[in-house]
Amino acid sequence: MTMVHIATKAISRKAGQSAVASAAYRAGDVLDDAKYGKTHDYSKKSGVMSSDIVLPFSLKALGVSVDRETLWNTAEAAETRSDSRVAREWLINLPHELSEEERHSLAINFAQKLCDDMDVIADVCIHRPVMKLPFDPNVPPSSKYLREGEENPDPRNFHAHILVTTRAPTIGPNKTLAFDPKLKTPFEWSNKKRKAHDLPSSMQEIKRVREMWVDTANKVLAQYHLPLMDARSYKDQGLDQQPTIKMGVEATAMERRGITTEKGNTNRAIKARNNLVAENHIKQEADNERRISALRTGLAWATEKNARLPGSIGDTKQRADFAKQLSGSSEPHITYCTEQNNRTAIRVDDTKRCVEDAKSGIAWAAKRCENLPKWINGTDERSQKAKYRVEHSKQWVTANTKRATDSESIAQDIHQGIAERAKAAPSPFDDAARRARAARLDRQQGQIDRDTRENRFKDERIFEYAERMKLHLAMRLIQRHRDDMAIRWTQGETADDAPDKFDQRQVALLNEFAKHHGIEDHDKAVEFTAHLRQVAKRFDHTLVENNKAIIKLLRDPNAEREQYLALTKHFTDFRDNIDQKRATFNTSIIDKLGGSAGEVGRMTRDIISSFSYTKGLTDYINQDNYPAEARDVAKEHLADTLDKTCQQFKFALRDVNSLPTTQRKTYSEALKAALETFTEQYGKELSESQYKALQGGLESYQYQVNKAHSPSRGFSP
């Protein structure tokens, strides 16, 4: 999308400006200023590509023509006030993709629309970016060379200055140009006057002119198939882009000389953020393209499959017909197997009869064997014959038994074989199981592919979110001292006013974290965006896992602050309790010390009660079941209490001798006893500054005592 830039400003005498001088500068021309008696010579100005006077069609139809010097001197003469607006400038950025002639034609066309729309005369001057020669220390300072540290302007910065009159032109005698001194153009009216005449506000009028410029430029850009302009804001376009702030002349000049400015840093941060958003958008579009491509591939595959369906259906019908034919040819086999089965049944019955006969023979043989012992007791010959018959009968019985058993086994085998042979033979073309198994495998593979794509997509989203979060954390860390990041305590701002900003404690924690990890707020040797990415890379898994509290602080200062206050509330309640007890004790010993004794008495009583107070703090710190954050705050409060007590010793010892005689003795003795106990108890823990405070107070006290007991050196009478 081509950049849209159109701005307007008034040329006003109140600002010390002149219409003639402004026109001479923009046109690079020499013009005489009749009002001020000057000659404005800008003929040596470089970068002016063209300058044209554009009249409304109402004047062109009358054959009126005017030169630049006459035009602006007439415009100056028509104004009588010292703060009058003598001209108005419209500054437009011309697309650098167009040629010089196309840019000139576009600027003149737009100026013509302005003239006809507002009934004004326009002076159109087109400027190109003036590129200077590189800096050379051996060449004297010149406008042709860059200064040290200065940069060249953007080479795409082709723009047009359209200077228009603030009054409608009229025709005088002999077709001379004149302006009505009593009537300004409606654009120059105040909003109150515009409303009274049912006209939109000035801001709405500027938006209308902006849209007119965009429409005019887009017609030309569309002819050459170039990206079009869009007059809408980023928000109205639905873009997640943040506009940069206006740099101004001074900041721009400083940046070109290599001097870093606050506005420049802000714009660089905004550009870095916009680039990240754009990169993420590009990645998202690439992902969408990949998904669309995958869907198209799947659709093409499905279309191809659908195209093959008629052929597959025809093949299936052929297979079904063949299976029917095969089934018809199998009927003779089935009849044969049935007959064989019947024959087998007959054979089984015959075998059973044989078995029964065998069993009858066995029974008869067993009965004959019962009479063998009688024959054995006879003569030898008969005994031998009997023994032979017995052995022969046993062998015969055994053989018949085995034969009967084998017959039953053979009958069963024959029956099973005939039953198996009687079954119908399976069709070799019946592949339903194979196709069902293949379909199941396809479904499983498809589910695996879908799960893989979904997991990869989730991983990419998680990675992108992690990268954005790293940049966000790095940005907040290196800009923690900025006014838009830290609470401005000096200006009366509080955590309630800015809950999302860092407080002093949180800034100190972030300072310690940055120092420990060697993270600088800004590396002057590295461009801001590069430095931001370097810091973001430091936020790896190890650093995040080891510094979860700091990460939580960077992400949500308010939540961390509320958690910290909730954890330290236990100590806050404890401190309020012991503070109340201390105040009660201090009040109870006023009478014992002989009176309140002003500020010295207050400090002395605080010193006396500090021993039980610090003991209570120490006991609290040693309680392991209390929150660690609360005990850390208690440690800080204990250190502050010891430091405050040392300072109280210093000032109380210094001023105790100034008390009245009735109070001086009791408070002095109380201070000396307390100092001895305090030094014995905390002497090894005191810092050098605290020890000096105690020594200073003791020396002041001793000096006052010695001074009170030394003889006077005054003159005797």
URKA-V621984 format. One record per backbone hydrogen bond with DSSP energy under -0.5 kcal/mol. CO is the residue of the C=O (numbers start at 1). NH is the residue of the N-H. If there is no record, write none. Layout:
BEGIN
co=CO nh=NH
co=CO nh=NH
END
This chain:
BEGIN
co=3 nh=5
co=5 nh=93
co=7 nh=91
co=9 nh=89
co=10 nh=12
co=11 nh=86
co=11 nh=87
co=12 nh=15
co=12 nh=17
co=13 nh=16
co=18 nh=22
co=19 nh=23
co=20 nh=24
co=21 nh=25
co=22 nh=26
co=23 nh=27
co=24 nh=28
co=24 nh=29
co=29 nh=31
co=29 nh=42
co=31 nh=40
co=32 nh=34
co=33 nh=37
co=33 nh=38
co=38 nh=33
co=39 nh=41
co=40 nh=31
co=40 nh=42
co=42 nh=45
co=47 nh=49
co=47 nh=128
co=50 nh=126
co=52 nh=54
co=52 nh=124
co=54 nh=122
co=56 nh=59
co=56 nh=60
co=57 nh=61
co=59 nh=62
co=59 nh=64
co=60 nh=63
co=67 nh=71
co=68 nh=72
co=69 nh=73
co=70 nh=74
co=71 nh=75
co=72 nh=76
co=73 nh=77
co=74 nh=78
co=76 nh=79
co=81 nh=84
co=84 nh=13
co=84 nh=86
co=87 nh=11
co=88 nh=164
co=89 nh=9
co=90 nh=92
co=90 nh=162
co=91 nh=7
co=92 nh=94
co=92 nh=160
co=95 nh=98
co=99 nh=103
co=100 nh=104
co=101 nh=105
co=102 nh=106
co=103 nh=107
co=104 nh=108
co=105 nh=109
co=106 nh=110
co=107 nh=111
co=108 nh=112
co=109 nh=113
co=110 nh=114
co=111 nh=115
co=112 nh=116
co=113 nh=117
co=114 nh=118
co=115 nh=119
co=115 nh=120
co=121 nh=165
co=122 nh=54
co=122 nh=124
co=123 nh=125
co=123 nh=163
co=124 nh=52
co=125 nh=161
co=126 nh=49
co=126 nh=50
co=127 nh=159
co=129 nh=131
co=130 nh=132
co=133 nh=146
co=136 nh=139
co=142 nh=145
co=144 nh=133
co=147 nh=150
co=154 nh=157
co=156 nh=158
co=158 nh=94
co=159 nh=127
co=160 nh=92
co=160 nh=162
co=161 nh=125
co=161 nh=163
co=162 nh=90
co=162 nh=164
co=163 nh=123
co=164 nh=88
co=166 nh=185
co=168 nh=180
co=170 nh=172
co=170 nh=178
co=172 nh=175
co=173 nh=176
co=176 nh=172
co=178 nh=170
co=179 nh=181
co=180 nh=183
co=183 nh=168
co=185 nh=188
co=186 nh=189
co=190 nh=194
co=191 nh=195
co=192 nh=196
co=193 nh=197
co=194 nh=199
co=195 nh=198
co=201 nh=205
co=202 nh=206
co=203 nh=207
co=204 nh=208
co=205 nh=209
co=206 nh=210
co=207 nh=211
co=208 nh=212
co=209 nh=213
co=210 nh=214
co=211 nh=215
co=212 nh=216
co=213 nh=217
co=214 nh=218
co=215 nh=219
co=216 nh=220
co=217 nh=221
co=218 nh=222
co=219 nh=223
co=220 nh=224
co=221 nh=226
co=222 nh=225
co=228 nh=2
co=233 nh=237
co=234 nh=238
co=234 nh=239
co=235 nh=238
co=239 nh=241
co=241 nh=243
co=247 nh=251
co=248 nh=252
co=249 nh=253
co=250 nh=254
co=251 nh=255
co=252 nh=256
co=253 nh=257
co=254 nh=259
co=255 nh=258
co=258 nh=260
co=261 nh=265
co=262 nh=266
co=263 nh=267
co=264 nh=268
co=265 nh=269
co=266 nh=270
co=267 nh=271
co=268 nh=272
co=269 nh=273
co=270 nh=274
co=271 nh=275
co=272 nh=276
co=273 nh=277
co=274 nh=278
co=275 nh=279
co=276 nh=280
co=277 nh=281
co=278 nh=282
co=279 nh=283
co=280 nh=284
co=281 nh=285
co=282 nh=286
co=283 nh=287
co=284 nh=288
co=285 nh=289
co=286 nh=290
co=287 nh=291
co=288 nh=292
co=289 nh=293
co=290 nh=294
co=291 nh=295
co=292 nh=296
co=293 nh=297
co=294 nh=298
co=295 nh=299
co=296 nh=300
co=297 nh=301
co=298 nh=302
co=299 nh=303
co=300 nh=304
co=301 nh=305
co=302 nh=306
co=303 nh=307
co=304 nh=308
co=305 nh=309
co=306 nh=309
co=306 nh=310
co=308 nh=312
co=309 nh=313
co=310 nh=314
co=311 nh=315
co=312 nh=316
co=313 nh=317
co=314 nh=318
co=315 nh=319
co=316 nh=320
co=317 nh=321
co=318 nh=322
co=319 nh=323
co=320 nh=324
co=321 nh=325
co=322 nh=326
co=323 nh=327
co=324 nh=328
co=325 nh=329
co=326 nh=330
co=328 nh=331
co=330 nh=334
co=331 nh=335
co=332 nh=336
co=333 nh=337
co=334 nh=338
co=335 nh=339
co=336 nh=340
co=337 nh=341
co=338 nh=342
co=339 nh=343
co=340 nh=344
co=341 nh=345
co=342 nh=346
co=343 nh=347
co=344 nh=348
co=345 nh=349
co=346 nh=350
co=347 nh=351
co=348 nh=352
co=349 nh=353
co=350 nh=354
co=351 nh=355
co=352 nh=356
co=353 nh=357
co=354 nh=358
co=355 nh=359
co=356 nh=360
co=357 nh=361
co=358 nh=362
co=359 nh=363
co=360 nh=364
co=361 nh=365
co=362 nh=366
co=363 nh=367
co=364 nh=368
co=365 nh=369
co=366 nh=370
co=367 nh=370
co=368 nh=371
co=369 nh=372
co=371 nh=374
co=371 nh=375
co=372 nh=376
co=373 nh=377
co=375 nh=378
co=379 nh=383
co=380 nh=384
co=381 nh=385
co=382 nh=386
co=383 nh=387
co=384 nh=388
co=385 nh=389
co=386 nh=390
co=387 nh=391
co=388 nh=392
co=389 nh=393
co=390 nh=394
co=391 nh=395
co=392 nh=396
co=393 nh=397
co=394 nh=398
co=395 nh=399
co=396 nh=400
co=397 nh=401
co=398 nh=402
co=399 nh=403
co=400 nh=404
co=401 nh=405
co=402 nh=406
co=403 nh=407
co=404 nh=408
co=405 nh=409
co=406 nh=410
co=407 nh=411
co=408 nh=412
co=409 nh=413
co=410 nh=414
co=411 nh=415
co=412 nh=416
co=413 nh=417
co=414 nh=418
co=415 nh=419
co=416 nh=420
co=417 nh=421
co=418 nh=422
co=419 nh=423
co=420 nh=423
co=427 nh=430
co=429 nh=431
co=431 nh=435
co=432 nh=436
co=433 nh=437
co=434 nh=438
co=435 nh=439
co=436 nh=440
co=437 nh=441
co=438 nh=442
co=439 nh=443
co=440 nh=444
co=441 nh=445
co=442 nh=446
co=443 nh=447
co=444 nh=448
co=445 nh=449
co=446 nh=450
co=447 nh=451
co=448 nh=452
co=449 nh=453
co=450 nh=454
co=451 nh=455
co=452 nh=456
co=453 nh=457
co=454 nh=458
co=455 nh=459
co=456 nh=460
co=457 nh=461
co=458 nh=462
co=459 nh=463
co=460 nh=464
co=461 nh=465
co=462 nh=466
co=463 nh=467
co=464 nh=468
co=465 nh=469
co=466 nh=470
co=467 nh=471
co=468 nh=472
co=469 nh=473
co=470 nh=474
co=471 nh=475
co=472 nh=476
co=473 nh=477
co=474 nh=478
co=475 nh=479
co=477 nh=480
co=479 nh=482
co=482 nh=485
co=482 nh=486
co=485 nh=502
co=487 nh=489
co=488 nh=491
co=488 nh=493
co=489 nh=492
co=494 nh=498
co=498 nh=501
co=502 nh=487
co=503 nh=507
co=504 nh=508
co=505 nh=509
co=506 nh=510
co=507 nh=511
co=508 nh=512
co=509 nh=513
co=510 nh=514
co=511 nh=515
co=512 nh=516
co=513 nh=517
co=514 nh=519
co=515 nh=518
co=518 nh=520
co=522 nh=524
co=523 nh=526
co=527 nh=531
co=528 nh=532
co=529 nh=533
co=530 nh=534
co=531 nh=535
co=532 nh=536
co=533 nh=537
co=534 nh=538
co=535 nh=538
co=535 nh=539
co=536 nh=539
co=538 nh=540
co=540 nh=544
co=541 nh=545
co=542 nh=546
co=543 nh=547
co=545 nh=548
co=547 nh=551
co=548 nh=552
co=549 nh=553
co=550 nh=554
co=551 nh=555
co=552 nh=556
co=556 nh=560
co=557 nh=561
co=558 nh=562
co=559 nh=563
co=560 nh=564
co=561 nh=565
co=562 nh=566
co=563 nh=567
co=564 nh=568
co=565 nh=569
co=567 nh=570
co=568 nh=572
co=569 nh=573
co=570 nh=574
co=571 nh=575
co=572 nh=576
co=573 nh=577
co=574 nh=578
co=575 nh=579
co=576 nh=580
co=577 nh=581
co=578 nh=582
co=579 nh=583
co=580 nh=584
co=581 nh=585
co=582 nh=586
co=583 nh=587
co=584 nh=588
co=585 nh=589
co=587 nh=590
co=589 nh=593
co=590 nh=595
co=591 nh=594
co=597 nh=600
co=597 nh=601
co=598 nh=602
co=599 nh=603
co=600 nh=604
co=601 nh=605
co=602 nh=606
co=603 nh=607
co=604 nh=608
co=605 nh=609
co=606 nh=610
co=607 nh=610
co=608 nh=611
co=609 nh=613
co=610 nh=614
co=611 nh=615
co=612 nh=616
co=613 nh=617
co=614 nh=618
co=615 nh=619
co=616 nh=620
co=617 nh=621
co=618 nh=622
co=620 nh=623
co=622 nh=624
co=623 nh=626
co=627 nh=631
co=628 nh=632
co=629 nh=633
co=630 nh=634
co=631 nh=635
co=632 nh=636
co=633 nh=637
co=634 nh=638
co=635 nh=639
co=636 nh=640
co=637 nh=641
co=638 nh=642
co=639 nh=643
co=640 nh=644
co=641 nh=645
co=642 nh=646
co=643 nh=647
co=644 nh=648
co=645 nh=649
co=646 nh=650
co=647 nh=651
co=648 nh=652
co=649 nh=653
co=650 nh=654
co=651 nh=655
co=652 nh=656
co=655 nh=658
co=656 nh=659
co=660 nh=663
co=660 nh=664
co=661 nh=665
co=663 nh=667
co=664 nh=668
co=665 nh=669
co=666 nh=670
co=667 nh=671
co=668 nh=672
co=669 nh=673
co=670 nh=674
co=671 nh=675
co=672 nh=676
co=673 nh=677
co=674 nh=678
co=675 nh=679
co=676 nh=680
co=677 nh=681
co=678 nh=682
co=679 nh=683
co=682 nh=685
co=682 nh=686
co=683 nh=686
co=687 nh=691
co=688 nh=692
co=689 nh=693
co=690 nh=694
co=691 nh=695
co=692 nh=696
co=693 nh=697
co=694 nh=698
co=695 nh=699
co=696 nh=700
co=697 nh=701
co=698 nh=702
co=699 nh=703
co=700 nh=704
co=701 nh=705
co=702 nh=706
co=703 nh=707
co=704 nh=708
co=705 nh=709
co=706 nh=710
END
